[in-house]
Amino acid sequence: MALIPSIGTPHSNEELEVEFELRECSELLDVRLRSSLCQEETHFLELRRPLVAQALKKALGLKKDLDPKQVPVVAVLGSGGGTRAMTSLYGSLLGLQDLGMLDCVTYLSGVSGSTWCMSALYENADWSRESLSGLIAKALVGTSGDKMSAYSLSRLSYYTEELNRMRDDGLNVSLTDFWGLVVEFFVYRQENPARLSDQKKAVASGQNPLPIYARVNAKTDLNTKEFAEWCEFTPYEAGFSKYGAFIRTEDFRSQFNKGCLIKRMAEPRISYLLGMWGSAFAASLDEIWNAGKKQEWLENKEDDVELADDIKKSSENSSSDGLHTHVVTPSSPISYLVDKLLNFCFSSCQSHNFLHGLNLHSKYHTSHEFITDTGTVVSPLHTGCLKCALSESYGLQGLSQETDSSVRSPSPNVMDPL
């Protein structure tokens, strides 16, 4: 109960009685503010563990059954690199299948070219239980066919119609979306109506590893050496582990404000996501120029992202000596404009920010409840880079580490990237 002066009344000393009620409302939000796994992924692990235990017993020639709760979580990681990465992942998975080790894998993750392989695999709800030779032969037909057909008049007309439809729906259209349609032709050789949420059926009984698609989130006016972070996609959710913020996959590209869904948009076809997952489009003009001279940009992309995510030094040592910094002081308005032009990510794709309206807690990294593993915390240099993050009003408890094992974290059992 509180008493406040009345405003705009004849008697200035008149008071009004106002009652306030404070409630925890994070569970009412459409943005999930938790670093723990979602219920669907937790259920998937319960179904997958017994299958992994049986596969490990057979592969290792063990006589006793393994306790499903004690089996290691093994992940296969696919790198970027276009058709080279796609071919490498296909071959590695085929090798694991021939060795009887494919069913020992719990997660399958990739970026860029590896996602071409993954998205094609999960079109088949039982792909890991069937021989991969047939799927590889089908992929070979698509990638080795005539490349110029992707730019025929009929295809260009199709691209124009699709992109105009996106613009009419109020979505930002970029070169990334055009590239996604081109990749669709190379991978499927036809229009693919599938969406990422459709892949739930491929993990409904734990029959396949859970796919995690990754992309680089960057700022259009900064190169990725200054700011870059990983955003992950599964058939269940899309979001940032470092913020502990996720939305349903079906709601990606919808509009949010302060954690609430305000305008639902149709879930994008997976073809457009293939364009986003090709994170080379996060490069600025300066990086493209340097990559053309050194051919190192894609190889060092993982290091760039780790640079933006690394806050351990800053949290342990408050001095600025431990921070990675990059300062540019233009000497004139012309050099300022040149610098902005070179660092502009002209080919990047912009989507509605589902963290819009939320504010980063100013002392989040000092809380004992906040996850401080590498890659899960924001650097103070980039506070507000998303114009939003997690707000004090929703509390740090939305970011707390669960006491059980329901949080995905680096494991010594994770296989090396392909």
N, C-alpha and C positions, 0 to 999 in steps of 0.2 A: 504494500500500500504506500502511495506517495501523494503528497499535497503539492500542487503547483499553482502559481498565480494564474488567474483568468486573464485572457487577452481579448481586448475589444469589448469589454463590458463597462457599464456606467461606473461601477465601483471597482477601483483599482485593487482594493484589498480583498476582493472576493476570491475564494480558493475553490479548486475542483479536486475531487477525489478520483484518482486514476489507479487502477490495478494493473500490475505487470506480471506476466507468467513466463518463466524461463524454461524452455524445453529443449532436450537433445533431439535435433531434427535430421541428423545425417542419414538415418535410414529412410527418410522421406525423399531424399534427393534422387535425381535420375543419374547423377554422376556418383559412382561408387568410390568413396574416399577410404580405401583400405589397402594396405600393402599385402594382406593375405590373399590367398587364391580365392577365386569365386567359387560358389557352390558347385557349379557345373564341372569345373576343372578338378575340384576335390573328389567329386563322384567318379570322374574319369579315372583318377589315380587308383581309387578303390577297385575299379574293374580291371585296370591294366596290371596291377602288381601281381596277382595270381598267374597271369599269362607270362609275365616276365620271369617269375620264379620257376615255372615249368620249363621255359626256354633255356634258362641258365643251367638248370639241372641237367638237361639233355646235352647242351653244348659243352659243358665242363665234365660230363660223365660222372656226376655225383650219384651216390647211392641213396642218400637221405633227401627228403623233401626240404626245400628252403621255406623259411617263414616269410610270407609275402610282405610283412611289415619291415623286414630287414634287408630286402633286396636293394641293390644300388640303383639310383636314378641315372640312367645313361642317356645322353643326348648326342645326336649327330648334327653337326653344324656345317652348313654349306656356304661357301664364300660367294662374292659377286664376281662378275666377269662375263656376262652375256652367255652365248652358246657354249663357251668353254666351261663355265661354271655349271651350266645345266648338264652337259655331257659328263663332267666329273662326278656330279652328284648321282646321276643315273648309274654310272659304273660302280661307284662306291656302294650304293644300296644293293646292286646286283651281287657284288662280291660278298656283302654281309649275308644276303639271302642264301648264296651258295654255301657259305660256312655255317649256316644255321644260327646266325647271330642277329638277324633282323628283328626277331621277336623279343630280343633282349633290350631293345631301344624303347624308351618312354617318350622322348621328345624328338622332333625333327624340325630344325630351324634353318632359315636361310635368308639371304638378301639378294636383290637384283636377279641375276641369271638363275640362281638356285631356286628362286620362287617360281620360275617358269616350269621347272621340273615338278616342284611340289604341287602347284595348282593343277597340273595335269594328272598327277597321281591320285589326288583326292577327289577327282571326278568319279573314281571307282571306289565304292564303299568298302571293298575287300581287297584293295590292291596289294597289300603286303602278304596276303594268303595265296596269291596267284603268282605265276612266273612273271618276272619283270621283263623278260625277253620280248614279249609281244608289245608291251607299252613302249619299250625302247625303240623297237622297229617302227612303231607309229610315229614317235617323236622324230625319228630320222627322216621320215618322209616329209614332215612339215618343215624342218629346219634346212634340209638340203634341196628343197624345191627352188623354183624361180623366185628370186628376191624382188625383181622389178614388178611382179604381179601385185605386190603390196601397194604400188603407186599407180595402178591402172586407173583409167577414168571412172570405172564403176566403183572401185575402192575409194577413190578420192571423194566421189559423190556420197558414198556411205559415211565416210569420216565427217564430211561437212554436215550431213543430216543429223548425225549423233551429237556433234559438238553444239549445233544450233539448238537441239533439244535440251541439252544441259543448260545453255545460257537462258533459254526461255523458262527453265525451272528455277532461275535465280542463283545458279551455281557459277563460281569462277571457272573460266575455261583457260587452259594453258597448254604449252607445248607438251607438258607431261601427259595430259589427257590424250593428245594426238598420238604420242608415242605408245601409250597403252593400247590403242586400237591397232597400231602397227604390230605390236608384239602379239596381240590376239590373233592376227592373221598368220604369223610365223608359227605359233604354238598350236592353234586349233584349225587354221585354214578355213574358218567360217565364224559367223557371229556366235558368241558364247553367252547364253542368257544366265549362266550360273552366277551365284553370289557366294561370298565367303561363308555366310551363315548356313548355306546348304551343306557345307562340309561337316556339320554336326552329325549327320547320319554315318559318316565314315569313322567316327569315334564313339558312336552311341553305346557300343558294348565293349569298348576298349580294344577293339580288334586291330587298330593301327596306332602308331605313335601320334601324339597330339602335335599338329603343325603350329609353329610360331613364325610368322612372317615379320620381318623387321624392315624399317625404313629410317632414314635420317630426317630429323626435324631441324630446320635451320631458319635463320632470319634473312630476309631478302636484302638487307643492307649491310650484312656482315658475312665475311667468308667463313668457311667451316673450321678454320684454324682458330677463330675467335669464339665461335659458338656453334655447337652441333650436339644433338642428343638423340638417343634411340627411342623410337616409338614402336610398340609391338602390336601385332594383330593375331588373334586366334579365332576359331569359329564362334567363340563365346563372347569375347571382349576385345576392345582396342583401347590402348592407353599407355601411360608412362609409369614404369615401375619406380623410377626415381622420385616421382611426386606421390605415388600411391593413389593414382586417379585413373579410373577406367569407365567406359561406357559400353553398352551393348553393341555388338558388331552391327546389328541392324540399324542402329542410330547414328553410325558414322556419317558425317556430312550434314546431320541435322543441326539446328541452331539451339544453343544452350545459353542460359544466363544464371549466374549464381548457383550453378549446380542443378538447375531445373530445365527440362526440355520445353522450349517455347514454340518451336516450329519443327514438326517432323518432316523429314525429307525421305524419299525412297532410297533404300540401300543401293549403293553403286554396284554395278556389275563387276565381277572380279577382274575383268579386262582393264578397267580404270585403275584398280589397285595395283595391277602389274606395272603400270606406268609409275605409280608412286613408289613402289618397292625398288624400282631402278634408281637408286639414290645418287647416281652420277649427276642427275638433274639438279641436285642441290649445289652444284659448283658455281662459283662466280666467274666472271670474265677473266679475272686475274689468275684464278686457279686453272682454268682451261688453257690459258696461254702457257703457264708454267708446266702443265701436264703435257702439252704438246712438245715441250723442249726436253723434259726429263722422264715422262711416262711413269711418274711416281704417285700421282694423286689418288688413284683407286687403291694402290697397294697400301698407302698410308692412311686410308680413310678410317680404319679402326682406331689408329692412334689419335687422330684428330678428335674423334668422339670421346675417347678416354680423357683427353686433355680438358674438354669442357665439363666433364662429369667429375673430375677429381677435386674433391674438397678436403681430403684428409689433411693435407699440409696446412690449409688455412684454419681448420678447426683445432689442430694441435698447436699451431703457432700463429698468434694473432698478427704478427708482423707481416708486412707486404712482401718480404724477401722470399717467402715460400710460394708465392702465387705466380702463375704463368700470366704474363701481361703482354699486351700488344698496343702500343700507344702511337697514334699518328697525329702530328700537329701540322696541319696544312699551312703553308706560308702565304697563301693568297686564296681568294674565292675560286680562282680557276683550278688551282691544284686540289682544292676541296671537292669541286665537282668531278674532277678526273678520278679522285680516290673513290667517291661514291659510285661512279660509273663502273670502275673496275671491280668493286666489291658487290655489285648488284647481281643477284641470282635471277637473271632474266628468264630462265627456263623452269623455275621452280613452280610447284603446284600449291595453291592456297586453298585450304578447306576451312570451314567454320570451326572456330576454336571452342571446344566443349568445356574449357576451363574459363571461359569469359566471365568476368565479374567477380572472380575469386582473387584474393590477395595473399601474397606470400607472407607468412608469419616472420617477423623481423628477427626472431631468435630461435628459429626452428632447429638449427644445427646444434644448439646447446641443450636440447631436451634429451633426456636419457631414453625416451620412448621412440625417438626418431631413428630410422635405420641409417647406419653410417657406413655400410659396405660400399666399396668402390662401385661407382656407376649408379648409385641410388640417390645421390644428393646433389643439389644444385650449387654451383659456385657463386659466391657473393658478387663476382664480377658480372654475372649474368642475371641477377635478380630482376624479375619482371620481364624477362625476355619473351615470355609467352603472354605478356600483359596480364598475366594471371597465374595463379598456382593454387596453393591451399590456404584458406583464410583462418584467421584466429577465431572468427565467429563459429566455425565448425570444429575448432579444436585440433590439437595435435594427436588426440586419440584416434583420429581417422588415419594417422600415419604410423600407428604403433605396430611394433613387431609382435606377431602372435607367438604364444609360448609353445605351440605345437609345431609340427614340421610342415605346415601348410603354406610355406613361403618358398617360391622358387629362388634358389641361390646357387652360386658357383659350387660345383662338386668335383672332388678328385676323380670321379668316375666319368666326367664329361670327356668325350672323345675329341681329339684335335680337329680343328677346322679342316675341311677338305681342300 
